[in-house]
């Protein structure tokens, strides 16, 4: 699967993209974090961006976990990597 582009507002390599009737642009993108593939769902509006979901895959592309994200979780290109790392570490600690 090849990305269809890179989102300037999120820095994500975008693999799926669609616009809803509400005006939000929904994207699914991937980034790498500590050897894991992080699949992020993002909703981008006129004045805000929200994180809608996270899936974590291992190096063999096997699903490690799917994380529900609290409704209204703001997303910024600058603050997201630390927020993502915290969410993933908190949720994945249960597998140890």
Secondary structure, DSSP 8 states (H G I E B T S, - for coil): ---SEE-TTT--EEEEEEE-TTS-EEEEEEEEETTEEEEEEEEE-SS-EEEEEEEEE-TTS-EEEEEE--TT-B--TTTHHHHHHHHHHHHHGGG-
